[in-house]
């Protein structure tokens, strides 16, 4: 595991926990100052400048992402996606449509629903209401709709006994929406020893930044004792459903502390479903379970129009309080 670099050094190394097990893109080297949170007192121009500095990919990183993306797609366990993907490309080539027109539920044994050329805020909002989300390592983004969704029923939210002790002793501070830019940059960075591959491209970063600005996306940050970003994640609000997009960590247990504090607040605010998109061993240990996409679609239909939670997210309970106080 990588340690956080000393403050005197000009770079920061991140690990990411991915939802689909894929590896990530070239490590980004940026100023340590780039990871300081911004607040309401920062002018829009300063925020835009920071985003321009962080939301970028070098030519070398692009070439490496494309190369490894092709190799990833050609792995034997992913061959089943090649025929549906070819059909999508041909359909798109001869009849490209705008927005979500022409995007249909995938057939059995596939999660590819269509090409995602338009990542504007209205289109993304509607896509999430249908259970879709954009994803791509190479080429245009594709709309995905997994056969199974890894979800947590927040009414059943429980903190594992081992994590209860971690939360009681933790030195981490958790915040919401303080450093979305730092979080999504951390989520896009590579993990040592893994494929240097990511779906969080500069285009994706900019799209979700626009969603963040309009209140559809929220981030959580986990800060260590030195005030450095040790972990975090971001996701999309769909009524009473929160869809986690990605998480990362640089220190042991940082992302676990953050996701448990987040889940407590979601339950406290009246959210019903916490969607991780795919079920991973890490979230399975926290009580997430798989449900078929038909069942997920039915839940979305019930919950997407029921807005809950504060407009501006703020932490109402620290990790120790989360252990001792039920969310509702």
C-alpha positions as MATLAB code, in Angstrom:
seq = 'XXXXXXXXXXXXXXXXXXXXXXXXXXXXXXXXXXXXXXXXXXXXXXXXXXXXXXXXXXXXXXXXXXXXXXXXXXXXXXXXXXXXXXXXXXXXXXXXXXXXXXXXXXXXXXXXXXXXXXXXXXXXXXXXXXXXXXXXXXXXXXXXXXXXXXXXXXXXXXXXXXXXXXXXXXXXXXXXXXXXXXXXXXXXXXXXXXXXXXXXXXXXXXXXXXXXXXXXXXXXXXXXXXXXXXXXXXXXXXXXXXXXXXXXXXXXXXXXXXXXXXXXXXXXXXXXXXXXXXXXXXXXXXXXXXXXXXXXXXXXXXXXXXXXXXXXXXXXXXXXXXXXXXXX';
ca = [
       0.000    0.000    0.000;
       1.293    3.458   -0.882;
       1.796    5.942    1.889;
       0.843    9.588    1.521;
       3.838   11.542    0.331;
       5.368   14.165    2.630;
       4.112   17.698    2.145;
       7.437   18.843    0.691;
       7.155   16.546   -2.293;
       5.178   17.853   -5.304;
       3.148   14.747   -6.061;
       0.394   12.601   -4.626;
      -0.169    8.909   -5.365;
      -3.648    7.415   -5.233;
      -5.218    3.970   -5.208;
      -8.776    3.389   -6.405;
     -11.359    0.761   -5.516;
     -13.153    0.101   -8.800;
     -16.661   -1.232   -9.169;
     -15.872   -3.660  -11.994;
     -12.388   -4.780  -11.032;
     -10.688   -2.973  -13.911;
      -7.450   -1.131  -13.428;
      -6.780    2.520  -13.905;
      -5.076    5.258  -15.911;
      -1.674    6.888  -15.704;
      -0.782    8.396  -12.347;
      -1.377   12.117  -12.307;
       1.368   14.289  -10.849;
       0.026   17.565   -9.557;
       0.907   20.107   -6.951;
       0.170   19.172   -3.360;
      -1.694   22.494   -3.167;
      -4.099   21.253   -5.825;
      -5.676   18.980   -3.223;
      -6.700   21.704   -0.806;
     -10.485   21.957   -0.584;
     -12.263   24.963   -2.017;
     -15.229   26.624   -0.409;
     -17.876   29.221   -1.129;
     -15.269   31.977   -0.904;
     -13.384   30.723   -3.967;
     -14.303   32.520   -7.169;
     -15.681   30.514  -10.102;
     -12.603   31.400  -12.144;
     -10.315   29.839   -9.532;
     -12.458   26.689   -9.498;
     -12.373   26.548  -13.297;
      -8.593   26.944  -13.288;
      -8.228   24.115  -10.807;
     -10.466   21.868  -12.868;
      -8.516   22.684  -16.009;
      -5.303   21.688  -14.222;
      -6.715   18.412  -12.893;
      -9.169   17.287  -15.572;
      -6.622   16.475  -18.253;
      -4.768   13.539  -19.752;
      -1.320   13.637  -21.316;
      -0.826   12.205  -24.828;
       1.191    9.381  -23.274;
      -1.609    8.601  -20.814;
      -4.173    8.619  -23.638;
      -2.091    6.254  -25.761;
      -1.564    3.946  -22.819;
      -5.265    3.970  -21.901;
      -6.267    3.115  -25.476;
      -3.685    0.329  -25.724;
      -4.619   -1.283  -22.432;
      -8.307   -0.678  -23.112;
      -8.120   -2.738  -26.286;
      -6.168   -5.474  -24.501;
      -8.725   -5.457  -21.684;
     -11.606   -5.835  -24.142;
      -9.832   -8.810  -25.761;
      -9.449  -10.752  -22.508;
     -11.185  -14.156  -22.943;
     -13.673  -13.506  -20.150;
     -14.846  -10.373  -21.970;
     -15.270  -11.886  -25.446;
     -19.012  -12.160  -24.920;
     -19.189   -8.344  -25.137;
     -17.574   -8.154  -28.583;
     -20.651   -9.136  -30.624;
     -23.083   -6.797  -28.750;
     -20.489   -4.021  -28.990;
     -20.086   -4.552  -32.745;
     -23.855   -4.365  -33.166;
     -23.961   -1.112  -31.196;
     -21.190    0.416  -33.297;
     -22.930   -0.549  -36.555;
     -26.288    0.751  -35.329;
     -24.636    3.988  -34.239;
     -22.718    4.357  -37.496;
     -25.817    4.155  -39.681;
     -28.350    5.842  -37.414;
     -26.906    7.966  -34.649;
     -29.624    9.436  -32.437;
     -29.665   12.264  -29.926;
     -29.888   11.885  -26.169;
     -31.322    8.545  -25.086;
     -33.403    7.875  -28.180;
     -32.712    4.379  -29.425;
     -31.180    3.260  -26.143;
     -32.838   -0.001  -25.144;
     -32.490   -2.524  -22.337;
     -29.669   -4.958  -23.195;
     -30.395   -8.584  -24.027;
     -29.630  -11.346  -21.558;
     -25.933  -11.816  -20.742;
     -25.104   -8.268  -21.793;
     -24.947   -4.873  -20.113;
     -24.417   -2.709  -23.233;
     -27.454   -0.529  -23.909;
     -26.211    2.084  -26.384;
     -23.651    4.736  -27.251;
     -23.421    7.736  -24.927;
     -22.510   10.646  -27.181;
     -24.451   13.238  -25.171;
     -23.268   13.664  -21.569;
     -25.158   16.866  -20.852;
     -26.763   17.219  -17.440;
     -30.388   16.623  -18.600;
     -29.402   13.473  -20.487;
     -27.353   12.108  -17.579;
     -30.199   12.794  -15.140;
     -32.654   10.920  -17.334;
     -30.167    8.098  -17.866;
     -29.769    7.521  -14.149;
     -33.523    7.513  -13.735;
     -33.516    4.574  -16.157;
     -30.669    2.792  -14.384;
     -28.126    3.657  -17.079;
     -24.669    5.109  -16.613;
     -21.805    5.924  -19.034;
     -18.649    3.838  -19.095;
     -15.801    3.321  -21.535;
     -12.082    2.665  -21.571;
     -11.707    3.241  -25.317;
     -13.748    5.147  -27.872;
     -17.097    6.821  -27.202;
     -18.780    6.209  -23.871;
     -21.347    3.423  -23.768;
     -24.533    3.288  -21.728;
     -24.365    0.334  -19.364;
     -27.217   -1.415  -17.575;
     -25.818   -4.370  -15.577;
     -27.780   -7.575  -15.268;
     -27.291   -7.490  -11.499;
     -26.932   -4.445   -9.240;
     -25.025   -4.431   -5.975;
     -27.302   -2.511   -3.594;
     -27.753   -1.888    0.104;
     -31.241   -1.525    1.552;
     -30.580    1.350    3.925;
     -33.281    0.137    6.296;
     -30.969   -2.852    6.852;
     -27.829   -0.758    7.305;
     -25.595   -2.209   10.008;
     -21.971   -1.492   10.842;
     -19.826   -4.656   10.920;
     -18.382   -5.339   14.368;
     -14.773   -4.958   13.210;
     -15.527   -1.596   11.650;
     -17.266   -0.393   14.791;
     -13.928   -0.527   16.584;
     -12.205    1.175   13.652;
     -14.755    4.016   13.666;
     -14.410    4.507   17.423;
     -10.625    4.813   17.201;
     -10.274    6.570   13.873;
      -8.380    9.820   13.474;
     -10.029   10.512   10.108;
     -12.370   13.429    9.485;
     -15.136   12.890    6.956;
     -16.685   15.716    4.935;
     -19.171   16.076    2.108;
     -18.758   18.174   -1.052;
     -15.597   19.913    0.163;
     -13.268   18.667   -2.570;
     -15.103   17.024   -5.457;
     -12.213   17.854   -7.791;
      -9.650   16.130   -5.588;
     -11.901   13.116   -5.159;
     -12.638   12.488   -8.837;
      -8.954   13.021   -9.665;
      -8.065   10.435   -7.034;
     -10.642    8.051   -8.456;
      -9.087    8.393  -11.926;
      -5.544    7.636  -10.757;
      -3.905    4.192  -11.043;
      -3.352    1.524   -8.439;
       0.166    0.102   -8.194;
       0.399   -3.351   -9.707;
      -2.855   -3.031  -11.658;
      -3.661   -2.280  -15.271;
      -3.172    1.455  -15.970;
      -6.715    1.817  -17.210;
      -9.631    4.072  -16.296;
     -13.078    5.037  -17.534;
     -12.838    8.377  -15.687;
     -11.490   10.375  -18.616;
     -11.313   14.183  -18.763;
     -14.672   14.179  -20.598;
     -16.246   12.145  -17.791;
     -14.684   14.424  -15.177;
     -16.130   17.516  -16.824;
     -19.566   15.928  -17.211;
     -19.799   14.968  -13.547;
     -18.411   18.340  -12.478;
     -21.374   19.934  -14.243;
     -23.658   17.485  -12.423;
     -21.962   18.422   -9.153;
     -22.487   22.125   -9.807;
     -26.223   21.519  -10.311;
     -26.578   19.402   -7.162;
     -27.061   15.976   -8.766;
     -23.633   14.662   -7.714;
     -22.112   14.619   -4.228;
     -18.721   13.610   -2.918;
     -17.386   12.409    0.388;
     -13.850   13.105    1.535;
     -11.765   11.392    4.218;
      -8.996   13.547    5.685;
      -6.069   12.361    7.770;
      -4.522   14.152   10.747;
      -2.286   16.214    8.465;
      -5.300   17.543    6.574;
      -4.508   15.449    3.499;
      -7.026   13.590    1.390;
      -6.714    9.918    2.395;
      -9.758    8.633    0.528;
     -13.146    9.523   -0.869;
     -15.780    8.852   -3.459;
     -18.588   10.432   -5.457;
     -22.004    9.462   -6.738;
     -25.324   10.532   -8.215;
     -28.602   11.246   -6.409;
     -31.724    9.775   -8.060;
     -34.622   10.625   -5.775;
     -34.221    8.366   -2.755;
     -31.448    6.328   -4.407;
     -27.750    7.149   -4.243;
     -25.627    5.626   -7.024;
     -21.951    5.343   -6.116;
     -19.710    6.061   -9.078;
     -16.235    5.447   -7.715;
     -14.106    5.397   -4.568;
     -10.380    5.579   -3.836;
      -8.056    5.434   -0.858;
      -4.426    6.121   -0.033;
      -4.511    4.838    3.551;
      -5.899    1.671    5.093;
      -9.604    1.815    6.077;
     -10.040    5.384    4.782;
     -12.631    4.505    2.137;
     -14.419    2.114    4.532;
     -14.755    4.854    7.148;
     -16.055    7.232    4.493;
     -18.631    4.876    2.988;
     -20.006    3.930    6.427;
     -20.379    7.569    7.438;
     -22.035    8.231    4.068;
     -24.440    5.277    4.451;
     -25.428    6.477    7.936;
     -26.272    9.931    6.580;
     -28.185    8.519    3.596;
     -30.344    6.471    5.969;
     -30.715    9.445    8.298;
     -31.895   11.693    5.453;
     -34.478    9.222    4.154;
     -32.691    7.554    1.264;
     -33.877    3.996    0.661;
     -31.317    2.400   -1.656;
     -27.519    2.694   -1.836;
     -26.436    1.423   -5.269;
     -22.810    0.426   -5.874;
     -23.600   -0.653   -9.477;
     -21.597   -3.886   -9.195;
     -21.213   -6.111   -6.161;
     -17.596   -6.282   -4.979;
     -16.209   -8.277   -2.034;
     -15.527   -5.028   -0.164;
     -19.126   -3.771   -0.273;
     -20.556   -7.273    0.174;
     -18.921   -7.284    3.610;
     -20.886   -4.118    4.385;
     -24.238   -5.744    3.564;
     -24.657   -4.990   -0.148;
     -26.479   -7.669   -2.149;
     -27.259   -8.320   -5.809;
     -30.709   -7.791   -7.289;
     -31.752   -8.355  -10.957;
     -31.948   -5.283  -13.161;
     -35.712   -5.765  -13.537;
     -36.105   -5.489   -9.758;
     -33.763   -2.498   -9.716;
     -35.817   -0.782  -12.435;
     -38.966   -1.316  -10.376;
     -37.341    0.229   -7.315;
     -36.177    3.226   -9.349;
     -39.698    3.759  -10.655;
     -40.908    3.954   -7.062;
     -38.114    6.124   -5.661;
     -36.785    8.402   -8.412;
     -39.373   11.152   -7.934;
     -39.123   11.340   -4.123;
     -36.488   13.966   -3.359;
     -34.911   13.734    0.096;
     -31.881   15.056    1.898;
     -30.535   18.574    2.276;
     -29.717   20.640   -0.795;
     -26.209   21.200    0.508;
     -24.717   18.156    2.169;
     -22.966   18.621    5.487;
     -21.777   16.022    7.989;
     -24.158   15.728   10.942;
     -22.391   12.874   12.745;
     -18.679   12.070   13.022;
     -17.436    8.443   12.848;
     -17.719    7.890   16.597;
     -21.308    9.204   16.648;
     -22.186    6.996   13.678;
     -21.291    3.964   15.811;
     -23.311    4.990   18.840;
     -26.379    6.665   17.346;
     -28.874    4.950   14.995;
     -29.442    6.923   11.776;
     -33.228    7.186   12.317;
];
